[in-house]
Amino acid sequence: MSTTTVAPLDRINAIVSQFVVNAPELARHQDLEELGLTSMQMVNLMLSIEAEFDLTIPSSKLVPSNFRTIANIEALIWEIGH
């Protein structure tokens, strides 16, 4: 996926959709755990976000609430500075 032509929100949606496959459409504020995201998938989601956005999430930010919704993930990325 080209990072120069795809908006950050679209990139986040693409990553999340790899882990939450039973939802036909993902809303920004929809709880991903309610859609079936497991704790192991959440860890892999965190790693995928780090890789896609070329950042390191500080350990203090590696909490489930930061990965509960697409909106939370987007806010975390902007907070870290990317």
ROMI-516436 format. One record per residue (C-alpha): x, z, y. Coordinates in steps of 0.2 Angstrom, whole numbers, always signed. Each point is the difference from the previous one (the first is absolute). Layout:
BEGIN
px;pz;py
X;Z;Y
...
END
This chain:
BEGIN
px;pz;py
+0;+0;+0
+7;-5;+17
+1;+15;+11
+2;-10;+16
-17;-9;-2
-11;+13;-8
-8;+14;+10
+5;+18;-5
-18;+4;-4
-1;-15;-12
+16;+5;-8
-7;+17;-3
-16;-7;-7
+10;-11;-12
+10;+15;-6
-15;+11;-2
-10;-13;-9
+14;+0;-14
-4;+18;-4
-19;+0;+3
-6;-14;-10
-18;+5;-2
-5;-1;+18
-6;-18;+5
+3;+4;+19
+11;+14;+7
-6;+9;+16
+13;+8;+12
-7;+17;-2
-6;+0;-18
+8;+14;-11
+11;-9;-12
-1;+14;-13
-19;-2;+0
+4;-18;-5
+10;+6;-15
+18;+1;+7
+9;+12;-11
+15;+12;+5
+12;-11;-9
-7;-16;+9
+2;+10;+17
+18;+2;-4
+2;-18;-3
-10;-4;+15
+12;+10;+11
+15;-9;-8
-8;-17;+3
-3;+5;+18
+18;+5;+3
+6;-16;-8
-12;-12;+9
+3;+8;+17
+19;+3;-3
-2;+18;+5
+3;+17;-7
-14;+12;+1
+6;+18;+4
-4;+12;-14
-10;+10;+13
-12;-15;+1
-1;-3;-19
-17;+9;-2
-16;-7;-8
-9;+0;+17
+11;-13;+7
-4;-12;-14
-19;+5;-2
-6;-15;+10
+6;-17;+7
-2;+7;+17
+11;+15;-4
+14;-11;-7
-1;-11;+15
+2;+15;+12
+14;+7;-11
+10;-17;+2
-3;+0;+19
+5;+18;+1
+16;-3;-9
+4;-14;+12
-4;-16;-9
END
